[in-house]
Structure formats: structure tokens, C-alpha cells
Amino acid sequence: MCIFCKIINWEIPTAPVFENDKFLVINDLYPKAKTHLLLIPKIHIESISHLENSNSSMIWDLFLLARDIAKERWIDWYRLQFNVGKWWGQEIMHIHLHFLAN
């Protein structure tokens, strides 16, 4: 089981920034910006390359969650980033969206 699945299942304690039935949002342990959040779907999908057409609403909801976090925190400028594969920096093989803002 991957580390994000363990966090989602509360096998590893965490202090979530946000949680609902679809997503968990946590602070990145090694932030690259003043605000660096990880938006993690609770369903295990290894990467963008492993998405199915049936996952389209989940991905859309992930972007809407990022938008809502920005609005809630009064953040106008931010970056959203997916890393796909180890070569491009994906360290945990569970799809997640980086939310970065200063």
C-alpha cells in the first residue's frame, strides 16, 4: 500500500488541511512555496497516465477543489502541478495535485 493510501486510511497520522469523501488535502512535507498543498484523491490511481475516462469527473472535482482553496485563502495567483513518473519528479505513485502559492 502506498504512503498516501496509508495516510487516507489513517494508518499514518496527519493533520489534514481539508477532507471530504473524495479528497484529502495535506501540507507538503518539503514545501517549494509558502503555501504548498497536496490534493490527493482517495481512490488509488498511480498517475495521470493511469487515468480512465470514468475518472474525468474526479479530475474535474480536483481542479474545483483547488479553485475553492484559493478562494477560501484569498489567493489570486497560484500554480497547479502534476508530476507524472519518477523521471519528472513523481515521488509517490498515487495521483496528486500540487497547489503552490506565495
N, CA, C and O atoms as CSV, one atom per row, in Angstrom:
chain,resi,resn,atom,element,x,y,z
A,1,MET,N,N,0.850,-1.177,0.000
A,1,MET,CA,C,0.000,0.000,0.000
A,1,MET,C,C,0.899,1.245,0.000
A,1,MET,O,O,1.898,1.297,0.717
A,2,CYS,N,N,0.536,2.235,-0.804
A,2,CYS,CA,C,1.358,3.449,-0.897
A,2,CYS,C,C,1.177,4.331,0.345
A,2,CYS,O,O,0.227,4.164,1.110
A,3,ILE,N,N,2.089,5.249,0.523
A,3,ILE,CA,C,2.061,6.112,1.709
A,3,ILE,C,C,0.804,6.985,1.743
A,3,ILE,O,O,0.253,7.225,2.817
A,4,PHE,N,N,0.343,7.466,0.575
A,4,PHE,CA,C,-0.880,8.273,0.574
A,4,PHE,C,C,-2.093,7.440,0.957
A,4,PHE,O,O,-2.979,7.929,1.658
A,5,CYS,N,N,-2.147,6.193,0.511
A,5,CYS,CA,C,-3.253,5.313,0.914
A,5,CYS,C,C,-3.222,5.071,2.424
A,5,CYS,O,O,-4.267,5.003,3.071
A,6,LYS,N,N,-2.022,4.944,2.976
A,6,LYS,CA,C,-1.903,4.773,4.429
A,6,LYS,C,C,-2.357,6.022,5.171
A,6,LYS,O,O,-2.995,5.922,6.219
A,7,ILE,N,N,-2.039,7.188,4.644
A,7,ILE,CA,C,-2.491,8.441,5.253
A,7,ILE,C,C,-4.008,8.550,5.157
A,7,ILE,O,O,-4.673,8.894,6.133
A,8,ILE,N,N,-4.553,8.256,3.974
A,8,ILE,CA,C,-6.005,8.319,3.765
A,8,ILE,C,C,-6.732,7.373,4.715
A,8,ILE,O,O,-7.811,7.698,5.210
A,9,ASN,N,N,-6.148,6.208,4.971
A,9,ASN,CA,C,-6.763,5.218,5.868
A,9,ASN,C,C,-6.391,5.419,7.335
A,9,ASN,O,O,-6.692,4.572,8.176
A,10,TRP,N,N,-5.744,6.525,7.638
A,10,TRP,CA,C,-5.339,6.900,8.991
A,10,TRP,C,C,-4.376,5.898,9.634
A,10,TRP,O,O,-4.312,5.791,10.858
A,11,GLU,N,N,-3.630,5.167,8.804
A,11,GLU,CA,C,-2.583,4.299,9.320
A,11,GLU,C,C,-1.338,5.118,9.663
A,11,GLU,O,O,-0.511,4.703,10.475
A,12,ILE,N,N,-1.221,6.267,9.040
A,12,ILE,CA,C,-0.167,7.235,9.345
A,12,ILE,C,C,-0.871,8.517,9.759
A,12,ILE,O,O,-1.645,9.071,8.979
A,13,PRO,N,N,-0.621,8.997,10.966
A,13,PRO,CA,C,-1.305,10.212,11.432
A,13,PRO,C,C,-0.912,11.427,10.593
A,13,PRO,O,O,0.228,11.550,10.145
A,14,THR,N,N,-1.861,12.302,10.394
A,14,THR,CA,C,-1.628,13.538,9.665
A,14,THR,C,C,-2.576,14.607,10.180
A,14,THR,O,O,-3.539,14.321,10.891
A,15,ALA,N,N,-2.288,15.821,9.811
A,15,ALA,CA,C,-3.167,16.941,10.145
A,15,ALA,C,C,-3.711,17.494,8.828
A,15,ALA,O,O,-3.111,18.395,8.243
A,16,PRO,N,N,-4.837,16.966,8.360
A,16,PRO,CA,C,-5.343,17.407,7.062
A,16,PRO,C,C,-5.753,18.878,7.069
A,16,PRO,O,O,-6.257,19.403,8.062
A,17,VAL,N,N,-5.524,19.510,5.945
A,17,VAL,CA,C,-5.984,20.880,5.715
A,17,VAL,C,C,-7.465,20.839,5.354
A,17,VAL,O,O,-8.231,21.741,5.690
A,18,PHE,N,N,-7.847,19.768,4.661
A,18,PHE,CA,C,-9.226,19.569,4.214
A,18,PHE,C,C,-9.429,18.087,3.967
A,18,PHE,O,O,-8.504,17.373,3.580
A,19,GLU,N,N,-10.668,17.633,4.199
A,19,GLU,CA,C,-11.012,16.257,3.874
A,19,GLU,C,C,-12.502,16.166,3.607
A,19,GLU,O,O,-13.315,16.777,4.300
A,20,ASN,N,N,-12.843,15.391,2.588
A,20,ASN,CA,C,-14.234,15.016,2.353
A,20,ASN,C,C,-14.237,13.567,1.887
A,20,ASN,O,O,-13.232,12.873,2.040
A,21,ASP,N,N,-15.333,13.101,1.329
A,21,ASP,CA,C,-15.404,11.693,0.937
A,21,ASP,C,C,-14.556,11.363,-0.283
A,21,ASP,O,O,-14.287,10.188,-0.535
A,22,LYS,N,N,-14.120,12.380,-1.061
A,22,LYS,CA,C,-13.355,12.136,-2.286
A,22,LYS,C,C,-11.874,12.484,-2.179
A,22,LYS,O,O,-11.039,11.872,-2.846
A,23,PHE,N,N,-11.544,13.480,-1.331
A,23,PHE,CA,C,-10.181,14.017,-1.331
A,23,PHE,C,C,-9.654,14.268,0.071
A,23,PHE,O,O,-10.404,14.481,1.024
A,24,LEU,N,N,-8.336,14.235,0.153
A,24,LEU,CA,C,-7.618,14.642,1.350
A,24,LEU,C,C,-6.600,15.688,0.905
A,24,LEU,O,O,-5.911,15.505,-0.099
A,25,VAL,N,N,-6.509,16.773,1.649
A,25,VAL,CA,C,-5.533,17.827,1.349
A,25,VAL,C,C,-4.610,17.960,2.550
A,25,VAL,O,O,-5.053,18.135,3.685
A,26,ILE,N,N,-3.309,17.872,2.266
A,26,ILE,CA,C,-2.308,17.988,3.329
A,26,ILE,C,C,-1.220,18.958,2.903
A,26,ILE,O,O,-1.064,19.256,1.719
A,27,ASN,N,N,-0.477,19.442,3.873
A,27,ASN,CA,C,0.701,20.261,3.580
A,27,ASN,C,C,1.819,19.349,3.091
A,27,ASN,O,O,2.001,18.241,3.595
A,28,ASP,N,N,2.565,19.833,2.101
A,28,ASP,CA,C,3.728,19.092,1.620
A,28,ASP,C,C,4.803,19.127,2.705
A,28,ASP,O,O,5.049,20.178,3.298
A,29,LEU,N,N,5.439,17.996,2.965
A,29,LEU,CA,C,6.496,17.938,3.982
A,29,LEU,C,C,7.740,18.725,3.582
A,29,LEU,O,O,8.505,19.162,4.442
A,30,TYR,N,N,7.940,18.904,2.286
A,30,TYR,CA,C,9.115,19.619,1.771
A,30,TYR,C,C,8.634,20.733,0.834
A,30,TYR,O,O,8.798,20.635,-0.382
A,31,PRO,N,N,8.047,21.781,1.395
A,31,PRO,CA,C,7.398,22.805,0.567
A,31,PRO,C,C,8.370,23.540,-0.357
A,31,PRO,O,O,9.514,23.828,-0.006
A,32,LYS,N,N,7.860,23.826,-1.544
A,32,LYS,CA,C,8.606,24.590,-2.542
A,32,LYS,C,C,8.066,26.013,-2.663
A,32,LYS,O,O,8.515,26.784,-3.512
A,33,ALA,N,N,7.107,26.354,-1.816
A,33,ALA,CA,C,6.497,27.684,-1.797
A,33,ALA,C,C,5.915,27.913,-0.403
A,33,ALA,O,O,5.796,26.978,0.389
A,34,LYS,N,N,5.555,29.156,-0.112
A,34,LYS,CA,C,4.971,29.489,1.196
A,34,LYS,C,C,3.751,28.602,1.479
A,34,LYS,O,O,3.594,28.079,2.582
A,35,THR,N,N,2.900,28.445,0.476
A,35,THR,CA,C,1.782,27.511,0.550
A,35,THR,C,C,2.059,26.401,-0.448
A,35,THR,O,O,2.144,26.649,-1.651
A,36,HIS,N,N,2.199,25.193,0.042
A,36,HIS,CA,C,2.416,24.039,-0.838
A,36,HIS,C,C,1.564,22.899,-0.293
A,36,HIS,O,O,1.931,22.227,0.671
A,37,LEU,N,N,0.438,22.707,-0.927
A,37,LEU,CA,C,-0.514,21.679,-0.519
A,37,LEU,C,C,-0.512,20.539,-1.514
A,37,LEU,O,O,-0.197,20.720,-2.690
A,38,LEU,N,N,-0.866,19.365,-1.029
A,38,LEU,CA,C,-1.057,18.199,-1.882
A,38,LEU,C,C,-2.531,17.832,-1.836
A,38,LEU,O,O,-3.067,17.531,-0.770
A,39,LEU,N,N,-3.180,17.855,-2.978
A,39,LEU,CA,C,-4.588,17.486,-3.102
A,39,LEU,C,C,-4.622,16.051,-3.616
A,39,LEU,O,O,-4.232,15.770,-4.750
A,40,ILE,N,N,-5.090,15.163,-2.769
A,40,ILE,CA,C,-4.958,13.727,-3.025
A,40,ILE,C,C,-6.331,13.080,-3.148
A,40,ILE,O,O,-7.119,13.121,-2.203
A,41,PRO,N,N,-6.628,12.484,-4.294
A,41,PRO,CA,C,-7.865,11.707,-4.397
A,41,PRO,C,C,-7.783,10.477,-3.484
A,41,PRO,O,O,-6.719,9.880,-3.322
A,42,LYS,N,N,-8.904,10.119,-2.904
A,42,LYS,CA,C,-8.914,8.956,-2.017
A,42,LYS,C,C,-8.895,7.636,-2.785
A,42,LYS,O,O,-8.590,6.588,-2.216
A,43,ILE,N,N,-9.217,7.686,-4.057
A,43,ILE,CA,C,-9.111,6.495,-4.891
A,43,ILE,C,C,-7.669,6.387,-5.370
A,43,ILE,O,O,-7.074,7.377,-5.796
A,44,HIS,N,N,-7.110,5.181,-5.297
A,44,HIS,CA,C,-5.716,4.997,-5.706
A,44,HIS,C,C,-5.631,4.863,-7.223
A,44,HIS,O,O,-6.141,3.907,-7.807
A,45,ILE,N,N,-4.982,5.830,-7.843
A,45,ILE,CA,C,-4.622,5.801,-9.256
A,45,ILE,C,C,-3.158,6.197,-9.278
A,45,ILE,O,O,-2.783,7.208,-8.683
A,46,GLU,N,N,-2.331,5.422,-9.950
A,46,GLU,CA,C,-0.892,5.646,-9.885
A,46,GLU,C,C,-0.464,6.998,-10.428
A,46,GLU,O,O,0.318,7.691,-9.778
A,47,SER,N,N,-0.947,7.393,-11.590
A,47,SER,CA,C,-0.541,8.673,-12.187
A,47,SER,C,C,-1.548,9.092,-13.246
A,47,SER,O,O,-2.503,8.369,-13.527
A,48,ILE,N,N,-1.330,10.254,-13.826
A,48,ILE,CA,C,-2.169,10.734,-14.926
A,48,ILE,C,C,-2.223,9.686,-16.041
A,48,ILE,O,O,-3.265,9.495,-16.668
A,49,SER,N,N,-1.117,9.020,-16.279
A,49,SER,CA,C,-1.051,8.004,-17.331
A,49,SER,C,C,-1.996,6.833,-17.080
A,49,SER,O,O,-2.324,6.094,-18.008
A,50,HIS,N,N,-2.429,6.660,-15.854
A,50,HIS,CA,C,-3.283,5.541,-15.486
A,50,HIS,C,C,-4.762,5.928,-15.370
A,50,HIS,O,O,-5.586,5.107,-14.967
A,51,LEU,N,N,-5.093,7.149,-15.713
A,51,LEU,CA,C,-6.488,7.578,-15.647
A,51,LEU,C,C,-7.334,6.864,-16.694
A,51,LEU,O,O,-6.871,6.561,-17.794
A,52,GLU,N,N,-8.565,6.607,-16.330
A,52,GLU,CA,C,-9.568,6.060,-17.247
A,52,GLU,C,C,-10.554,7.173,-17.571
A,52,GLU,O,O,-10.635,8.157,-16.836
A,53,ASN,N,N,-11.292,7.034,-18.644
A,53,ASN,CA,C,-12.314,8.029,-18.978
A,53,ASN,C,C,-13.315,8.198,-17.843
A,53,ASN,O,O,-13.863,9.283,-17.649
A,54,SER,N,N,-13.548,7.144,-17.107
A,54,SER,CA,C,-14.503,7.195,-15.999
A,54,SER,C,C,-14.003,8.058,-14.836
A,54,SER,O,O,-14.776,8.380,-13.933
A,55,ASN,N,N,-12.726,8.433,-14.848
A,55,ASN,CA,C,-12.163,9.286,-13.790
A,55,ASN,C,C,-12.293,10.768,-14.085
A,55,ASN,O,O,-11.835,11.591,-13.293
A,56,SER,N,N,-12.907,11.128,-15.203
A,56,SER,CA,C,-12.935,12.537,-15.620
A,56,SER,C,C,-13.627,13.436,-14.595
A,56,SER,O,O,-13.164,14.553,-14.364
A,57,SER,N,N,-14.707,12.993,-13.981
A,57,SER,CA,C,-15.390,13.847,-13.001
A,57,SER,C,C,-14.531,14.032,-11.748
A,57,SER,O,O,-14.565,15.093,-11.126
A,58,MET,N,N,-13.765,13.009,-11.377
A,58,MET,CA,C,-12.879,13.128,-10.216
A,58,MET,C,C,-11.802,14.178,-10.477
A,58,MET,O,O,-11.504,14.990,-9.601
A,59,ILE,N,N,-11.220,14.168,-11.670
A,59,ILE,CA,C,-10.189,15.145,-12.009
A,59,ILE,C,C,-10.794,16.541,-12.050
A,59,ILE,O,O,-10.181,17.488,-11.556
A,60,TRP,N,N,-11.966,16.689,-12.619
A,60,TRP,CA,C,-12.641,17.985,-12.643
A,60,TRP,C,C,-12.869,18.471,-11.212
A,60,TRP,O,O,-12.603,19.632,-10.902
A,61,ASP,N,N,-13.357,17.595,-10.345
A,61,ASP,CA,C,-13.593,17.967,-8.947
A,61,ASP,C,C,-12.293,18.354,-8.239
A,61,ASP,O,O,-12.302,19.205,-7.349
A,62,LEU,N,N,-11.190,17.741,-8.625
A,62,LEU,CA,C,-9.889,18.081,-8.052
A,62,LEU,C,C,-9.521,19.528,-8.387
A,62,LEU,O,O,-9.048,20.268,-7.524
A,63,PHE,N,N,-9.739,19.928,-9.637
A,63,PHE,CA,C,-9.469,21.311,-10.025
A,63,PHE,C,C,-10.418,22.292,-9.337
A,63,PHE,O,O,-10.006,23.388,-8.956
A,64,LEU,N,N,-11.668,21.910,-9.177
A,64,LEU,CA,C,-12.613,22.778,-8.464
A,64,LEU,C,C,-12.225,22.919,-6.994
A,64,LEU,O,O,-12.390,23.987,-6.405
A,65,LEU,N,N,-11.711,21.846,-6.406
A,65,LEU,CA,C,-11.230,21.914,-5.026
A,65,LEU,C,C,-10.062,22.894,-4.925
A,65,LEU,O,O,-10.007,23.696,-3.993
A,66,ALA,N,N,-9.138,22.837,-5.871
A,66,ALA,CA,C,-8.013,23.784,-5.890
A,66,ALA,C,C,-8.528,25.214,-5.997
A,66,ALA,O,O,-8.049,26.099,-5.288
A,67,ARG,N,N,-9.494,25.446,-6.871
A,67,ARG,CA,C,-10.097,26.774,-7.010
A,67,ARG,C,C,-10.718,27.231,-5.689
A,67,ARG,O,O,-10.547,28.381,-5.283
A,68,ASP,N,N,-11.436,26.330,-5.023
A,68,ASP,CA,C,-12.105,26.686,-3.765
A,68,ASP,C,C,-11.094,26.989,-2.660
A,68,ASP,O,O,-11.311,27.894,-1.855
A,69,ILE,N,N,-9.999,26.244,-2.616
A,69,ILE,CA,C,-8.953,26.514,-1.629
A,69,ILE,C,C,-8.362,27.903,-1.868
A,69,ILE,O,O,-8.140,28.660,-0.922
A,70,ALA,N,N,-8.112,28.232,-3.125
A,70,ALA,CA,C,-7.576,29.564,-3.447
A,70,ALA,C,C,-8.542,30.660,-3.022
A,70,ALA,O,O,-8.130,31.659,-2.432
A,71,LYS,N,N,-9.813,30.479,-3.316
A,71,LYS,CA,C,-10.818,31.480,-2.927
A,71,LYS,C,C,-10.891,31.623,-1.407
A,71,LYS,O,O,-10.927,32.736,-0.881
A,72,GLU,N,N,-10.912,30.494,-0.713
A,72,GLU,CA,C,-11.021,30.499,0.751
A,72,GLU,C,C,-9.844,31.211,1.402
A,72,GLU,O,O,-10.002,31.875,2.427
A,73,ARG,N,N,-8.672,31.073,0.811
A,73,ARG,CA,C,-7.457,31.669,1.365
A,73,ARG,C,C,-7.111,33.023,0.736
A,73,ARG,O,O,-6.056,33.591,1.021
A,74,TRP,N,N,-7.990,33.531,-0.107
A,74,TRP,CA,C,-7.775,34.811,-0.781
A,74,TRP,C,C,-6.478,34.807,-1.597
A,74,TRP,O,O,-5.737,35.789,-1.604
A,75,ILE,N,N,-6.221,33.709,-2.273
A,75,ILE,CA,C,-5.028,33.570,-3.115
A,75,ILE,C,C,-5.441,33.803,-4.564
A,75,ILE,O,O,-6.275,33.076,-5.103
A,76,ASP,N,N,-4.853,34.821,-5.190
A,76,ASP,CA,C,-5.181,35.141,-6.580
A,76,ASP,C,C,-4.251,34.455,-7.577
A,76,ASP,O,O,-4.658,34.121,-8.690
A,77,TRP,N,N,-3.008,34.250,-7.173
A,77,TRP,CA,C,-2.003,33.691,-8.074
A,77,TRP,C,C,-1.451,32.411,-7.475
A,77,TRP,O,O,-0.977,32.395,-6.339
A,78,TYR,N,N,-1.517,31.353,-8.241
A,78,TYR,CA,C,-1.021,30.068,-7.758
A,78,TYR,C,C,-0.697,29.162,-8.937
A,78,TYR,O,O,-1.085,29.427,-10.075
A,79,ARG,N,N,0.013,28.100,-8.641
A,79,ARG,CA,C,0.370,27.115,-9.659
A,79,ARG,C,C,-0.177,25.768,-9.244
A,79,ARG,O,O,-0.105,25.387,-8.076
A,80,LEU,N,N,-0.726,25.047,-10.213
A,80,LEU,CA,C,-1.161,23.674,-10.021
A,80,LEU,C,C,-0.245,22.795,-10.848
A,80,LEU,O,O,0.043,23.096,-12.007
A,81,GLN,N,N,0.210,21.703,-10.246
A,81,GLN,CA,C,1.200,20.879,-10.942
A,81,GLN,C,C,0.984,19.398,-10.661
A,81,GLN,O,O,0.849,18.979,-9.512
A,82,PHE,N,N,0.954,18.613,-11.742
A,82,PHE,CA,C,1.018,17.162,-11.659
A,82,PHE,C,C,2.411,16.753,-12.104
A,82,PHE,O,O,2.906,17.254,-13.114
A,83,ASN,N,N,3.044,15.864,-11.382
A,83,ASN,CA,C,4.272,15.223,-11.835
A,83,ASN,C,C,3.877,13.809,-12.267
A,83,ASN,O,O,3.162,13.110,-11.550
A,84,VAL,N,N,4.346,13.400,-13.435
A,84,VAL,CA,C,3.959,12.096,-13.965
A,84,VAL,C,C,5.212,11.257,-14.184
A,84,VAL,O,O,6.003,11.530,-15.086
A,85,GLY,N,N,5.382,10.243,-13.359
A,85,GLY,CA,C,6.523,9.344,-13.459
A,85,GLY,C,C,7.729,9.845,-12.682
A,85,GLY,O,O,7.894,11.044,-12.456
A,86,LYS,N,N,8.553,8.914,-12.285
A,86,LYS,CA,C,9.730,9.245,-11.470
A,86,LYS,C,C,10.677,10.200,-12.178
A,86,LYS,O,O,11.269,11.068,-11.537
A,87,TRP,N,N,10.832,10.054,-13.506
A,87,TRP,CA,C,11.742,10.914,-14.266
A,87,TRP,C,C,11.355,12.389,-14.118
A,87,TRP,O,O,12.227,13.257,-14.102
A,88,TRP,N,N,10.048,12.678,-14.009
A,88,TRP,CA,C,9.570,14.056,-13.895
A,88,TRP,C,C,9.169,14.417,-12.477
A,88,TRP,O,O,8.381,15.340,-12.274
A,89,GLY,N,N,9.697,13.707,-11.497
A,89,GLY,CA,C,9.556,14.134,-10.111
A,89,GLY,C,C,8.420,13.537,-9.317
A,89,GLY,O,O,8.193,13.943,-8.178
A,90,GLN,N,N,7.695,12.581,-9.884
A,90,GLN,CA,C,6.638,11.951,-9.093
A,90,GLN,C,C,7.291,10.985,-8.117
A,90,GLN,O,O,7.793,9.932,-8.512
A,91,GLU,N,N,7.281,11.351,-6.841
A,91,GLU,CA,C,7.933,10.545,-5.819
A,91,GLU,C,C,7.009,9.490,-5.223
A,91,GLU,O,O,7.463,8.426,-4.801
A,92,ILE,N,N,5.718,9.786,-5.190
A,92,ILE,CA,C,4.733,8.847,-4.644
A,92,ILE,C,C,3.799,8.453,-5.778
A,92,ILE,O,O,3.180,9.306,-6.413
A,93,MET,N,N,3.705,7.160,-6.023
A,93,MET,CA,C,2.922,6.663,-7.150
A,93,MET,C,C,1.442,6.557,-6.773
A,93,MET,O,O,0.856,5.475,-6.733
A,94,HIS,N,N,0.868,7.729,-6.499
A,94,HIS,CA,C,-0.562,7.906,-6.228
A,94,HIS,C,C,-0.851,9.312,-6.739
A,94,HIS,O,O,-0.266,10.280,-6.251
A,95,ILE,N,N,-1.729,9.431,-7.696
A,95,ILE,CA,C,-2.003,10.711,-8.318
A,95,ILE,C,C,-2.284,11.781,-7.253
A,95,ILE,O,O,-3.030,11.540,-6.305
A,96,HIS,N,N,-1.685,12.949,-7.420
A,96,HIS,CA,C,-1.927,14.064,-6.515
A,96,HIS,C,C,-1.572,15.359,-7.232
A,96,HIS,O,O,-0.709,15.392,-8.110
A,97,LEU,N,N,-2.248,16.404,-6.842
A,97,LEU,CA,C,-2.073,17.716,-7.451
A,97,LEU,C,C,-1.374,18.626,-6.463
A,97,LEU,O,O,-1.821,18.782,-5.326
A,98,HIS,N,N,-0.266,19.233,-6.902
A,98,HIS,CA,C,0.439,20.206,-6.071
A,98,HIS,C,C,-0.225,21.560,-6.244
A,98,HIS,O,O,-0.499,21.984,-7.367
A,99,PHE,N,N,-0.485,22.236,-5.140
A,99,PHE,CA,C,-1.024,23.597,-5.115
A,99,PHE,C,C,0.053,24.458,-4.469
A,99,PHE,O,O,0.355,24.304,-3.286
A,100,LEU,N,N,0.636,25.373,-5.259
A,100,LEU,CA,C,1.733,26.200,-4.771
A,100,LEU,C,C,1.378,27.677,-4.894
A,100,LEU,O,O,0.871,28.120,-5.924
A,101,ALA,N,N,1.649,28.432,-3.837
A,101,ALA,CA,C,1.393,29.882,-3.842
A,101,ALA,C,C,2.294,30.554,-2.835
A,101,ALA,O,O,2.677,29.956,-1.829
A,102,ASN,N,N,2.633,31.802,-3.109
A,102,ASN,CA,C,3.433,32.605,-2.169
A,102,ASN,C,C,2.605,33.679,-1.526
A,102,ASN,O,O,3.115,34.447,-0.710
